[in-house]
Amino acid sequence: MERRLRLRAPADFERMRRQGRKFQHALFMLSVLPNDLAHNRYGIVTSKRIGKAVVRNRSRRLLREVLRSFHPDLKPGYDVVVIARPAIVGQPFWAVQRIMNELIAQAGLLKLESDQV
């Protein structure tokens, strides 16, 4: 994912935790908050509860790839944070992608056909 699309500052994550709209599933939680930019920024949180480093990195790569696949279809101007839960370990790509699609639709981030001109 491009550097400008990454959310990395601890203050941004704290702002997301306090003010973001949260959408939950057993595999992960999605937090969304408008930003003042012309593009979206994404952050992924994988705590040690997920597992050891190899497992956390695998989960992070999986979530990053799912977000990358949705990026062109999302409305711009939002910060999106995904917090992984232990149930994500061992899940196939298609399952995570389907759940991400549901949560993004709930959040109202998908572009409508009329928006894509």
N, C-alpha and C positions, 0 to 999 in steps of 0.2 A: 504494500500500500504506500502511496506517495507520502513523503514527509509532511506536506502541508495538510494532509487528511488525518494525521494522527493527533490524538488528544493525549498529552503527556504531563502537563503541569499538575502537581498535587492540588493546587487551588481549584482547577477546573473539575477534578474528580470530586472534591468536597462540595463544590457548587451543584454538581449533578446529584450528589447524594441528598442534599438538602432540598433542592428546588425542582429536580427533574420529575416528570411523570413516569411512573413505573408500571411495567407490564410483566407479569410473572408466569413462569412455567416451571415444571419440575427440573428441566435441564439447565435453564439460565433465566436471568432477569434482564430486561431491557429497560434502560432509563433514557428518556428523551427530553431535550430542552432546546428551545430556539437560541441561535447565536446571531451575532451581527455580521456574519460573513456571507459571501456569495457561494460558499460550498459547505459541505458537511464535514465534521471531524468525528473520528471514531476512537473509542478506547475499549480495551478488553482487560478484565480483571480475572485472574485465576489465583485463588488463595491456596495455601498449603493444605487446606482441607480436601482439595481435589486429588492430591497425591504427590509423589516425588517429582523432581524436575522434568523428567522425560514425559511423564503423563501430563503435567501442566503445559509444557511446550506443545505437545501434540494437540491438546484441547485449544490452546491459543491459536495454533496454525489453522485448525479446523474452523474456528469462529472467524478468523481473519479472512479466510477464503470465502466463507458464506457471505460475509459483509461485502467483500469485493464484488461478488456476483450480483448483489442487490444494488450497489452504488449507483449505476446509471439510471435505475428505475425509481430512485428516491427524490423527494422534493428537496431542494437545496436550502441551506441555512439552519441546520440543526446539529447539535452535539448529540452523539449516540454512544452510550456506554453499555457494554454487555458484561454481566457478572456471571461467570460460570458456576454451576453447582455440581456436586459430586456425581450426580446421575448422568452427566454428559460423557463420562469416561466410557469408551468403547462404542459410542453411538456412531452409526454410519452417516456419511455426508448428507444423503438425501433426507434422512430423518431430521437432522439439525436444520437443513434448509427449509423443510416444510414448516417446522415450528417457528423459525425466524420469519417466514412469510406471514404466518398468522399474527405474530406479535407486531410486526411492522404495519400490517393492515389495521390492527386494533389502534395503533398509535396514529394512524392517518398519514403516514409518511409516503405511501405509494403515489406516484404520479398517476393522474387519470389519463385516459386516452386523449381527451381534449386538451390536456396540459402539454402533451408531447408534440409540439409543432416545430 
